[in-house]
Amino acid sequence: MTKLENAVIWITGAGSGIGEATALTLADAGATLVLTGRREEPLRSVSARIAATGGQSYVAAGDLSDAAVVERIASGIIAQYGRIDVLVNNAGVNIRDRSSRALRPDGVDTIISSNLSAAFYCVTATLPIMRQQGGGLMIHTASWLGRHSHSLAGPAYSAAKHAVVAMSHAINMEEFSNGIRSCALCPGEVATPVLENRPVPVPVDEREKMLQPQDLADLILMTCLLPRRVCLNEVVISPTWNRMFLSQSQSGLVVEQPLAVA
């Protein structure tokens, strides 16, 4: 019997990066995966790789910043499998014009809706299901910026990720009697496609020093395998080469191109 046999796990942001690595890792452990993201093609690619190794997955593409879409996906999961044992709330984005100097209302809306509202919609769609089945696990990919301050990601992203951490702790406060556990993961820099949206390109040698998607996938697998009596409330994880500890000038992190001077 494999480690997660019979577990139905819903992964958002499953088409690339942490979500992709997590889907492949949990499928290898025997779980049945529901793969969600905005773009169907990458999800189909991940699903095909899972099928090639004998795993099972179900593609449910959609924009999670639309509450009606989230409810439809959750209803489809129940129609297909009858339960959701684990929600891996991993979808999220950042934008290039993220600094307080460049940020505009439409950018704020994009960041908050994609990183906070979408996560909350998945929670509100999943909680009634987990209550009815007598328990479940939620794992939310927050960020180092959800626990510490740094100008790298911009104020809107930091605010959204702080709120995701607070959401996770509030779930544990309110839902423990229903057997529901929630874990906020706060990773430092991870070498994922999201780096492409940074105002200044990240060199390959720097990406190699960062956390890799598989590192987070292994952590998520470990969290899924903990006994139901154990709630891992929050994990702050970083690369050993953690330049977030340093000041911006010391770390070499550049938030945006300097303003031109006449």
N, C-alpha and C positions, 0 to 999 in steps of 0.2 A: 504494500500500500504506500503510495507516494505521500509526501508531507502535507499537501493541501488538497488531497483528493476530496471531491464533493463540494469544495468551496467555490462560490460564485463571487467573483471580484470585479468591480466596476472601476476602470482606470480612465481618468480624463487626461487629455493631453497625451494620448497614447501613441501618436504617430511619429514622435521623434524624441530625442534626448532622454531625460529621466523616465518619462512615461513608456517609451519604447523599450528601454532596457528592463524596466520593471515588468512589463508585460511578458517579455521573453523569459525572464527569470522565474516569475510566478507560474507561468505555463509549464516550465520544466519541473516545477515542484508539484504539478498535478492539478492546479486550479483551472477552472473554467473562466475565461476572461471576457468581459464586455469592454470593447475598445471605442472610446469616444474622442472626437476632435473635430475641428472645423472642416478639415479637408478629408474626403473619403479615400482618396488614392493612397496616401501614406498608411492609413489604417488597414486597407486591404493588403498592402505589402507586409505589414507586421503580422496580420492574420495568416497570410500564406506561409510565412516563416514558422509560425506556431503549428500550423497544420502539417508542415513538412517533417516535424519531429513528433507527430502523433498527438499534439495538443488540441484543445478545443477553444474556439473564440467566436465572438459575435460582434459584428461591426455595427455601431449605432452613431453615425456622424451627426453633428449638429452644432449650432452656435449656443453655447451654454450661458451666454449673457442674456438669452431670451428664456424667461421662466417657463413659458408654455412648451418650449422645445425640451427643456429639462424634464418636465413632468411627463411628456410623451415618451422620452427615452426610458425613464424609470418604469413607466407602465409597461413598456415593451419588454423590459428585463423580467418583470414579474410574469408577464404572459408567457415568456420563453422558458424561464427557469423556476419561477415561484419564490425566489428569495434573493437577497443581496447580503452576503456575509461580510464583505469588506468594500468600503469605498476608498479609493486612492484619489484624492482630490488634488490633481497635479497640474491642471491647465492654468496657463498664465502667460502674460506678455509684458514687454516694456517697449517704449518708443524711443526714437533717436532724440527728439527735442524734449528731453526729460528734466533738465535743470530748472530751477525756479525762474531763471532769466528767460528761458525759452518756452516754458510750459504755457499752454493755452487751454481754455475750457474743454474743447473737444478732445485734447490729449488727456486731460484729467478723467473725462468720461470713459475713454478707451481703457485706461489703466484700472480704474476702480471697477468698471463693469466686468473686465476680463479676469481680474485677480481676486476681487472680493465678492461682488454680486454673484458671479458664476459659481464660486465655491459655496456660498450661502444657499443658492438655489438647489444645488446638489444635496446639501445637508437637509434642507426642508423637504425635499422629495424622498429622501432615504430614511429619515428618522421614523416616520410612521410604519414603514416596512420592518425596520429593525425592532421597533417596540413590539409589533405583532408577533414576530418570530422569536422574541425573547432575548435579543442581544445582537451585537454586531460591533465591528471595528471601523473607525474612520481614521484615515491618515491624510494629513494635509501638507502639501509642500509649501511651506512659507518661505522664509529666507533669513540669512544672517541679518538682513536689514529689517526683519521683523522683531529683532531683539536688541540690535545695536544700531547706532547712527553712523551714517557715512554719506557723503554727497554723491557717491558714484551712481546710484540708481535713481536719484531724484526724489523729491518730497512726496509725490503722489504714490509711487511704487512703495516707498517706505511706509507710508500711512496705510496702504492696502494690506501689506504683509503684517504690520503690527496688529491690524484688525483681525486677520486670519488667526494669529496666535491667540488673541483674546477670545475669538469665537470658539476655538478648540477647547480652551480651558472652561468656558461657560458650558459647553456641551457636557463635559465631565461632571461639573457641579450639578447639573440638572438631570442628567440621564443615567447616572451610575446605578440607580435602583432598578433600571430597566435592562441592566446588563450591557449597556452601550459604552464603549471606550473610544476615546479620541486622542490622537497623537499629532502634535505639531512638529514638523521637521524644519529646522532652521539651518540650511546649508550655507556655507560661504561660497566663494566663487566655484562654479561648476562649468566644465567645458561642454556647453550645449549650444545648439543653433541660436539661442537667444542672444549670444554674444555678438551676433551679426548686427544687432540693433544698437550697439554702443556707438556713441559719436566718434570714437577713435578706435580703429581696428586693433584687435588683440593679437599679438604675434604668436606664432605656433609654439615657440619655446615656453611662453608664459602659459598657454593652454595646457601644455603637458604637465605643468606643476600644480594645476588646479585639481579639485575633485573631479572624478569622471562619472558619467551617468551610472555605470555599473556599481560604483561605490554606494550610491543612493539606493539602487535596486537591491543590493545585498542587505542594506539596513532595513528596507521595507519588508523584505522576506523575513528577516529576523523578528521584526515587530509582529508580523502576521502569525509567526509560530509560537509566540509567547502564550502561556496558559491564560485562559479567560479571567483568572483571578488577578492578572497583572495588567495594570494600565501604565503604559509609558507615556506620561503626559506631554513631555517636550524633549526634543533632542537638538542641541546646538552642535553642529559638526562643521569642521573647516579643513582646508588643506593644511598640512604641516607648514608649508610656505604660505603663511597667512598674513599677507600684507595689509589686510583690513585692520590689524592691530596698530599699524603705523599711521602717522599723519599722512595726509595726501601728498605732501612734498617728499616725504621719506619713502613712501611706497612706490612712487612712480606712476600711480593711477592718474589718468587724465580724464576729467569729466567731460569736457567739451573743448573744441578748438577756441583759442583765445580770440577776443574781439580784435578786429583790425584797427590799427592806430594810424591816423592820417599823418 
